[in-house]
Amino acid sequence: MTLIERIPHNSAFRSPWVLGWIGLVVTVLGVNITMVYLAFTTSPGLVNVDYYERGQHYEQTLLSRKARAPQWIIEADIPAALMVDKPEWIRVFLVDQAGQPVDPDAVTLYAYRPSDAGRDFSVAMTREDRGRYVAKASFPLVGVWDTLIAVNSGEDEYSIGERVSVSRY
C-alpha cells in the first residue's frame, strides 16, 4: 500500500491545491536555506577585521589627519576607456599649494573589485619626473573597479580615489 492510498479519501492532503501549497513552501524554504549557506561560504571579505576599533577613533583620526595634511593637490590621470587585460599607463600629479611639484616617499595604485575581493591588486608607482608618478596596470575582469592612489609621506598617507569601468572591447 502506497502513502497516497493510506490517506483517507476525504482528507485535505489529497487535494492538488494543498499539495501545491506544501510544495511551494518547501521549495521557498529550500531556496532560502541555500542562499544563507552560500552567503556564509562565499563571503567576498569586504569588511575590515578591526572595523569596530577603527570606527571608534574615526572622528579623532579625521581631525588629526586634517591638521597634519600638507595641503597638496593630488590629481590622477586614468584613461577613460580601460579594457580588460590591456595594460594602460596611469599617472598621478602632485603639487603643493604654490604649484610646485612634490616628491613623497612612496606612491601606490590600489585597484579594488567591489564584488570580488580576491581580484584586488596593487602596483607601486614609479617616479617619472618631479611630482609625477606612473604605473602600468592591467585589469583582469570586465566591470566596475574602485581605484585608490595612496601617497605616503613619512607616517602619513594621503589618497585620491576614482571609480572606473573596464570594458571587454
N, C-alpha and C positions, 0 to 999 in steps of 0.2 A: 504494500500500500504506500503510495507516494505522499508527500507532505500536503499537496493540494487536496487529495482525496480524504485526508484526515480532518480537514477544516469543514465544519458543518456547512451545509448548503446555503443557509440564510445568514451566514456571517459576513460582516463588512470586509473582511480580509480577502474575500473572493471577488470583490468589485475591482475592475480595472482602474477606476479613479483613485481608490485608496492605495492600491499597489503603485500607481504612478506617483502619487504624492510621497509615499515612503521612499521610492526610488530617487525622487528629486532631492529629498532631504539627505539621504545617504550620499548622493553624488556631491552636493554642496559641502557637506562636512568633509568628505574625502579631498576635495579640491582645497578647502581651507587648511586642512592638516598638511597637505603637500606644500602649499605656499609658505606656511610657517616653517616647515622643515627647510625649504630652500632659502628662506630669509636668514636663517641661522647658519647654514652651512656655506653659503656663498656670499658672505658679507664683503663689501668692497673695501672695508677698512679705512674709510674716510675720516674717522673720528680720532682725534689725538688721545693718547693713553692718559695724559695728565690734564684733561680738559677742565676739570673742576678747579685744580690749583691755578691754572692759567687764567681762568675766568675770575677768580677771586682777586687777582692782582692786576686785572686788565686796565682799570682806570689809572691806577698808580703808574703802571708801565707806560701808558699812553702819555701821561703828563710829563714824566721824567724824560721820555724819548723826545717829546716835542721841545723841551727845554734844552736838550743837548744837540738837537738837529742842526746841521751846519747850513741849512737853507740852500741846498744845492738844487739845481734844476736837472732832473733826470728825464731824458726823452728817448723812447725806444723807436727803432725803425724796423718794423716787422712787415715783410711783404704781405700784401692783401690776398694774393692768390697762392696759397700754400697747397701743395699736392702731396698725396701720400707717397712715402718712400722716395721723395725727390729732395735732396739736400738744398737748403736755402741759407743765405747769409742773413744773420740777424745782428743788428748793430744797436749800440746804446751810446748816447752822448751825455757827458757830464760837465756841467759848468756851474760856477758859483754865482752869487747874486750880481757880481760885476761883469759876468760874461766870460770869465777866464776859465780855461779848461782845468779840470780837477783829476788827479790821479789817486784813486783809492787803493787799498791793499789788495782786494780781490773783487771780481765781478763774475757772477754765475747766473746762467739761464736755467730756470726750472720749468718743466712742462708737466702739467697735471691733467690727467684724463678724469673728468668728474664721474664717469660711470665705471671706471676700471682702474683702481689704484696700482694694479700690477704692471701697467704700461707707463707709469710715470718715469721721467728721466731728467737728468740734469747735465749741463755742459758748461765747463769752465770757459769763460770768455777771455780772449787774449787781447793785449793792447795793440791797437792798430796805429794809433797816434795819440798825442797828449789829449786826454779827455774823451777818447773814442775807443770803444771796445767792440770786438766782433767774435761771433761763433757761427759755425756751420752746423745746422740742426736738420734732422730728418724725422718727420712724424710718421710713426708706423701704422696708424689707423686713421680711417676717414671719420670725420665728425668734429665735435666741439672740444677744444682744449683750452685750459687756462694757463697762460704763461706768466711767469714772475721773474723779473730780473732783479737779483739781490746784489747790492753794493755793500761790501764790508770795508769799514774804516775803523781800525782799532778794534774795540769791543762792540761797536755799534754796527747795525745793519739797516740799510735803507733800501726800499724796493719800489718797483713800479710793476703793475700787473695789467694784463690785457687778455681778453677772451678772443680766440682766433678760431676760424673754421677751416678745416682741412678737407679738400675735395678729392675725388678719385681721378679726375682728368682736368 
